[in-house]
């Protein structure tokens, strides 16, 4: 999807989720950050980013990502 439609956030979000499930949180973070570069990214990208930071034991970054997700959902 990223190769076919590189100008949409959804592909990068999906790559990030796959990396998260594969236990590769740093790679997941990179994909989620790329997804957030697009104006039309869904708020859940921040939630997934928080999960990736949790896997790395980065509680402050996790909390910041969750707060951003909550703010965007509102």
PyMOL commands that set and color helices and strands:
alter all, ss='L'
color gray80, all
select helices_A, chain A and resi 9-21+25-35+44-55+59-73
alter helices_A, ss='H'
color red, helices_A
deselect
rebuild
show_as cartoon
